[in-house]
Amino acid sequence: MNPSSPSAPAPAQSSGVRAMFADPEPRFSVCVYCASQPGEDEAFRTTAREVGNWIARNGGQLVYGGGHTGLMGIVADGALQAGGRVVGVIPKALVEREWAHEGCTELHIVETMHQRKHMMAERCTAFLALAGGIGTFEELFEAWTWKQLGYHNKPVAILNTGGYYDDLLKFLGGAIRHGFMRDYQMDMIHVGTEVEPTLRYLAGGAAA
């Protein structure tokens, strides 16, 4: 389904508090996919905090899944602490479990996961995957697939902290060798290992 032409999703409810120093017209807007768990390695948490902070300090906007736990909460806090604008999008069922981050500049409450992903895609100019589990993988592959199908031309990147995605990248190389993927598909996604160069790539691609 084209993310810019969904089949009549229910209107999202939204609420929010303006972040101190937040730019109402961000230079770029990065949709960050990541875990609702903190992970075992401090490097993952440090990376998430640095990502949110860099986006805010460079005039960007963070779009993410609206949670306050794990790497999701850390990346949001990193942006908010730097005075940035944070747009959270979360299904009502997760709000009822008290998983929502109440500090978001905008907190949009939607009915379904499909609406959540659609709104996140609409509100961003680039996509970034940090460490995460099956939910993060699903979101990453969906954004990547949409790009392959021509539904958007936004940059998509993986931040491969500590080699977290090495095994997945090796698996994808096997898919190419077996004839189920093509090299050009890998060219559609940027793999970085450091925060600043990766985000500069996304911000530059978003402005192009």
TIVEX-91506 format. One record per residue (C-alpha): residue number from 1; residue in one letter; chain; x, y, z. Coordinates in nm, 2 decimals. Last residue first. Example, Ala and Ser with C-alpha at 12.3 -4.5 7.8 and 13.67 -1.06 7.14 Angstrom:
<atoms>
+------+-------+-------+--------+--------+--------+
| nuke | nutor | kevex |     c1 |     c2 |     c3 |
+------+-------+-------+--------+--------+--------+
|    2 |     s |     A |   1.37 |  -0.11 |   0.71 |
|    1 |     a |     A |   1.23 |  -0.45 |   0.78 |
+------+-------+-------+--------+--------+--------+
</atoms>
This chain:
<atoms>
+------+-------+-------+--------+--------+--------+
| nuke | nutor | kevex |     c1 |     c2 |     c3 |
+------+-------+-------+--------+--------+--------+
|  208 |     a |     A |   1.79 |   1.70 |  -0.16 |
|  207 |     a |     A |   1.71 |   1.82 |   0.20 |
|  206 |     a |     A |   1.62 |   1.47 |   0.31 |
|  205 |     g |     A |   1.94 |   1.33 |   0.16 |
|  204 |     g |     A |   2.15 |   1.58 |   0.35 |
|  203 |     a |     A |   1.97 |   1.51 |   0.68 |
|  202 |     l |     A |   2.00 |   1.14 |   0.63 |
|  201 |     y |     A |   2.37 |   1.15 |   0.53 |
|  200 |     r |     A |   2.45 |   1.39 |   0.82 |
|  199 |     l |     A |   2.27 |   1.15 |   1.05 |
|  198 |     t |     A |   2.50 |   0.86 |   0.94 |
|  197 |     p |     A |   2.81 |   1.07 |   0.96 |
|  196 |     e |     A |   2.72 |   1.19 |   1.31 |
|  195 |     v |     A |   2.61 |   0.87 |   1.47 |
|  194 |     e |     A |   2.89 |   0.63 |   1.37 |
|  193 |     t |     A |   2.86 |   0.27 |   1.22 |
|  192 |     g |     A |   2.67 |   0.34 |   0.91 |
|  191 |     v |     A |   2.47 |   0.13 |   0.66 |
|  190 |     h |     A |   2.29 |   0.32 |   0.39 |
|  189 |     i |     A |   2.00 |   0.15 |   0.21 |
|  188 |     m |     A |   1.90 |   0.16 |  -0.15 |
|  187 |     d |     A |   2.23 |   0.02 |  -0.27 |
|  186 |     m |     A |   2.13 |  -0.31 |  -0.10 |
|  185 |     q |     A |   1.84 |  -0.33 |  -0.34 |
|  184 |     y |     A |   2.07 |  -0.26 |  -0.64 |
|  183 |     d |     A |   2.27 |  -0.58 |  -0.55 |
|  182 |     r |     A |   1.97 |  -0.80 |  -0.62 |
|  181 |     m |     A |   1.76 |  -1.02 |  -0.39 |
|  180 |     f |     A |   1.62 |  -1.37 |  -0.42 |
|  179 |     g |     A |   1.90 |  -1.51 |  -0.64 |
|  178 |     h |     A |   2.07 |  -1.74 |  -0.39 |
|  177 |     r |     A |   2.38 |  -1.52 |  -0.38 |
|  176 |     i |     A |   2.16 |  -1.21 |  -0.31 |
|  175 |     a |     A |   1.97 |  -1.39 |  -0.03 |
|  174 |     g |     A |   2.31 |  -1.49 |   0.11 |
|  173 |     g |     A |   2.42 |  -1.12 |   0.12 |
|  172 |     l |     A |   2.09 |  -1.05 |   0.31 |
|  171 |     f |     A |   2.20 |  -1.31 |   0.57 |
|  170 |     k |     A |   2.54 |  -1.14 |   0.60 |
|  169 |     l |     A |   2.36 |  -0.81 |   0.65 |
|  168 |     l |     A |   2.15 |  -0.97 |   0.92 |
|  167 |     d |     A |   2.45 |  -1.11 |   1.09 |
|  166 |     d |     A |   2.63 |  -0.78 |   1.09 |
|  165 |     y |     A |   2.33 |  -0.58 |   1.23 |
|  164 |     y |     A |   2.46 |  -0.55 |   1.58 |
|  163 |     g |     A |   2.82 |  -0.48 |   1.47 |
|  162 |     g |     A |   2.88 |  -0.26 |   1.78 |
|  161 |     t |     A |   2.63 |   0.00 |   1.66 |
|  160 |     n |     A |   2.51 |  -0.06 |   1.30 |
|  159 |     l |     A |   2.31 |   0.25 |   1.24 |
|  158 |     i |     A |   2.08 |   0.14 |   0.96 |
|  157 |     a |     A |   1.97 |   0.39 |   0.70 |
|  156 |     v |     A |   1.68 |   0.48 |   0.47 |
|  155 |     p |     A |   1.68 |   0.80 |   0.25 |
|  154 |     k |     A |   1.34 |   0.91 |   0.13 |
|  153 |     n |     A |   1.23 |   0.84 |  -0.23 |
|  152 |     h |     A |   0.88 |   0.72 |  -0.15 |
|  151 |     y |     A |   0.62 |   0.48 |  -0.29 |
|  150 |     g |     A |   0.86 |   0.38 |  -0.56 |
|  149 |     l |     A |   0.84 |   0.00 |  -0.50 |
|  148 |     q |     A |   1.20 |  -0.02 |  -0.38 |
|  147 |     k |     A |   1.13 |   0.27 |  -0.14 |
|  146 |     w |     A |   0.82 |   0.10 |   0.00 |
|  145 |     t |     A |   1.03 |  -0.21 |   0.05 |
|  144 |     w |     A |   1.29 |  -0.03 |   0.25 |
|  143 |     a |     A |   1.03 |   0.14 |   0.47 |
|  142 |     e |     A |   0.87 |  -0.20 |   0.53 |
|  141 |     f |     A |   1.20 |  -0.37 |   0.59 |
|  140 |     l |     A |   1.29 |  -0.12 |   0.86 |
|  139 |     e |     A |   0.95 |  -0.13 |   1.03 |
|  138 |     e |     A |   0.95 |  -0.51 |   1.04 |
|  137 |     f |     A |   1.31 |  -0.52 |   1.17 |
|  136 |     t |     A |   1.22 |  -0.27 |   1.45 |
|  135 |     g |     A |   0.92 |  -0.48 |   1.55 |
|  134 |     i |     A |   1.12 |  -0.80 |   1.54 |
|  133 |     g |     A |   1.39 |  -0.67 |   1.77 |
|  132 |     g |     A |   1.59 |  -0.35 |   1.80 |
|  131 |     a |     A |   1.92 |  -0.18 |   1.75 |
|  130 |     l |     A |   1.88 |   0.15 |   1.56 |
|  129 |     a |     A |   1.69 |   0.19 |   1.23 |
|  128 |     l |     A |   1.68 |   0.53 |   1.06 |
|  127 |     f |     A |   1.42 |   0.67 |   0.81 |
|  126 |     a |     A |   1.42 |   1.00 |   0.64 |
|  125 |     t |     A |   1.19 |   1.30 |   0.56 |
|  124 |     c |     A |   0.94 |   1.22 |   0.83 |
|  123 |     r |     A |   0.58 |   1.30 |   0.92 |
|  122 |     e |     A |   0.42 |   1.08 |   0.65 |
|  121 |     a |     A |   0.62 |   0.77 |   0.74 |
|  120 |     m |     A |   0.53 |   0.81 |   1.11 |
|  119 |     m |     A |   0.17 |   0.86 |   1.02 |
|  118 |     h |     A |   0.16 |   0.54 |   0.81 |
|  117 |     k |     A |   0.34 |   0.34 |   1.08 |
|  116 |     r |     A |   0.09 |   0.44 |   1.35 |
|  115 |     q |     A |  -0.21 |   0.40 |   1.13 |
|  114 |     h |     A |  -0.10 |   0.04 |   1.05 |
|  113 |     m |     A |  -0.03 |  -0.02 |   1.42 |
|  112 |     t |     A |  -0.39 |   0.06 |   1.49 |
|  111 |     e |     A |  -0.62 |   0.30 |   1.67 |
|  110 |     v |     A |  -0.41 |   0.62 |   1.69 |
|  109 |     i |     A |  -0.28 |   0.84 |   1.97 |
|  108 |     h |     A |  -0.06 |   1.13 |   1.85 |
|  107 |     l |     A |   0.18 |   1.28 |   2.10 |
|  106 |     e |     A |   0.33 |   1.61 |   1.99 |
|  105 |     t |     A |   0.61 |   1.78 |   2.17 |
|  104 |     c |     A |   0.66 |   1.45 |   2.35 |
|  103 |     g |     A |   0.70 |   1.47 |   2.73 |
|  102 |     e |     A |   0.41 |   1.23 |   2.80 |
|  101 |     h |     A |   0.60 |   0.93 |   2.66 |
|  100 |     a |     A |   0.34 |   0.66 |   2.62 |
|   99 |     w |     A |   0.38 |   0.31 |   2.77 |
|   98 |     e |     A |   0.10 |   0.34 |   3.03 |
|   97 |     r |     A |  -0.06 |   0.01 |   2.93 |
|   96 |     e |     A |  -0.37 |   0.21 |   2.81 |
|   95 |     v |     A |  -0.13 |   0.42 |   2.60 |
|   94 |     l |     A |  -0.02 |   0.09 |   2.43 |
|   93 |     a |     A |  -0.37 |   0.00 |   2.34 |
|   92 |     k |     A |  -0.43 |   0.35 |   2.20 |
|   91 |     p |     A |  -0.16 |   0.30 |   1.94 |
|   90 |     i |     A |   0.14 |   0.54 |   1.96 |
|   89 |     v |     A |   0.28 |   0.82 |   1.74 |
|   88 |     g |     A |   0.54 |   1.04 |   1.90 |
|   87 |     v |     A |   0.67 |   1.36 |   1.75 |
|   86 |     v |     A |   0.97 |   1.51 |   1.92 |
|   85 |     r |     A |   1.09 |   1.87 |   1.87 |
|   84 |     g |     A |   1.43 |   1.95 |   2.01 |
|   83 |     g |     A |   1.55 |   2.14 |   2.31 |
|   82 |     a |     A |   1.86 |   1.93 |   2.37 |
|   81 |     q |     A |   1.69 |   1.75 |   2.66 |
|   80 |     l |     A |   1.40 |   1.67 |   2.43 |
|   79 |     a |     A |   1.62 |   1.51 |   2.17 |
|   78 |     g |     A |   1.80 |   1.28 |   2.41 |
|   77 |     d |     A |   1.48 |   1.21 |   2.60 |
|   76 |     a |     A |   1.32 |   1.08 |   2.27 |
|   75 |     v |     A |   1.62 |   0.86 |   2.19 |
|   74 |     i |     A |   1.62 |   0.72 |   2.55 |
|   73 |     g |     A |   1.25 |   0.65 |   2.55 |
|   72 |     m |     A |   1.27 |   0.45 |   2.23 |
|   71 |     l |     A |   1.59 |   0.28 |   2.35 |
|   70 |     g |     A |   1.40 |   0.12 |   2.63 |
|   69 |     t |     A |   1.07 |   0.27 |   2.77 |
|   68 |     h |     A |   0.90 |   0.60 |   2.72 |
|   67 |     g |     A |   0.71 |   0.51 |   2.40 |
|   66 |     g |     A |   0.59 |   0.74 |   2.12 |
|   65 |     g |     A |   0.68 |   0.53 |   1.82 |
|   64 |     y |     A |   0.92 |   0.78 |   1.66 |
|   63 |     v |     A |   0.96 |   1.10 |   1.48 |
|   62 |     l |     A |   1.25 |   1.32 |   1.58 |
|   61 |     q |     A |   1.27 |   1.67 |   1.43 |
|   60 |     g |     A |   1.58 |   1.85 |   1.30 |
|   59 |     g |     A |   1.75 |   2.18 |   1.37 |
|   58 |     n |     A |   2.10 |   2.04 |   1.42 |
|   57 |     r |     A |   2.10 |   2.03 |   1.79 |
|   56 |     a |     A |   1.77 |   1.83 |   1.80 |
|   55 |     i |     A |   1.88 |   1.56 |   1.56 |
|   54 |     w |     A |   2.22 |   1.53 |   1.73 |
|   53 |     n |     A |   2.06 |   1.49 |   2.07 |
|   52 |     g |     A |   1.82 |   1.22 |   1.96 |
|   51 |     v |     A |   2.10 |   1.03 |   1.79 |
|   50 |     e |     A |   2.34 |   1.07 |   2.08 |
|   49 |     r |     A |   2.08 |   0.93 |   2.33 |
|   48 |     a |     A |   2.02 |   0.63 |   2.10 |
|   47 |     t |     A |   2.39 |   0.57 |   2.06 |
|   46 |     t |     A |   2.46 |   0.58 |   2.43 |
|   45 |     r |     A |   2.18 |   0.33 |   2.50 |
|   44 |     f |     A |   2.32 |   0.09 |   2.24 |
|   43 |     a |     A |   2.67 |   0.13 |   2.37 |
|   42 |     e |     A |   2.55 |   0.04 |   2.72 |
|   41 |     d |     A |   2.52 |  -0.32 |   2.61 |
|   40 |     e |     A |   2.24 |  -0.54 |   2.75 |
|   39 |     g |     A |   1.95 |  -0.38 |   2.56 |
|   38 |     p |     A |   1.73 |  -0.10 |   2.67 |
|   37 |     q |     A |   1.40 |  -0.26 |   2.56 |
|   36 |     s |     A |   1.13 |  -0.07 |   2.35 |
|   35 |     a |     A |   1.37 |  -0.12 |   2.07 |
|   34 |     c |     A |   1.44 |   0.11 |   1.77 |
|   33 |     y |     A |   1.29 |   0.28 |   1.46 |
|   32 |     v |     A |   1.38 |   0.64 |   1.42 |
|   31 |     c |     A |   1.18 |   0.86 |   1.18 |
|   30 |     v |     A |   1.41 |   1.15 |   1.10 |
|   29 |     s |     A |   1.27 |   1.50 |   1.02 |
|   28 |     f |     A |   1.46 |   1.77 |   0.84 |
|   27 |     r |     A |   1.51 |   2.14 |   0.87 |
|   26 |     p |     A |   1.24 |   2.16 |   1.13 |
|   25 |     e |     A |   0.97 |   2.42 |   1.10 |
|   24 |     p |     A |   0.83 |   2.48 |   1.45 |
|   23 |     d |     A |   1.19 |   2.49 |   1.59 |
|   22 |     a |     A |   1.18 |   2.36 |   1.95 |
|   21 |     f |     A |   1.36 |   2.60 |   2.19 |
|   20 |     m |     A |   1.17 |   2.45 |   2.49 |
|   19 |     a |     A |   0.95 |   2.16 |   2.37 |
|   18 |     r |     A |   0.58 |   2.25 |   2.30 |
|   17 |     v |     A |   0.35 |   2.03 |   2.49 |
|   16 |     g |     A |   0.14 |   1.78 |   2.31 |
|   15 |     s |     A |  -0.19 |   1.62 |   2.23 |
|   14 |     s |     A |  -0.31 |   1.43 |   1.93 |
|   13 |     q |     A |  -0.61 |   1.21 |   1.83 |
|   12 |     a |     A |  -0.55 |   1.04 |   1.50 |
|   11 |     p |     A |  -0.83 |   1.04 |   1.24 |
|   10 |     a |     A |  -0.94 |   0.68 |   1.14 |
|    9 |     p |     A |  -0.75 |   0.56 |   0.84 |
|    8 |     a |     A |  -0.92 |   0.61 |   0.50 |
|    7 |     s |     A |  -0.74 |   0.36 |   0.28 |
|    6 |     p |     A |  -0.39 |   0.49 |   0.27 |
|    5 |     s |     A |  -0.25 |   0.70 |  -0.01 |
|    4 |     s |     A |   0.09 |   0.85 |   0.09 |
|    3 |     p |     A |   0.20 |   0.52 |   0.24 |
|    2 |     n |     A |   0.13 |   0.34 |  -0.09 |
|    1 |     m |     A |   0.00 |   0.00 |   0.00 |
+------+-------+-------+--------+--------+--------+
</atoms>
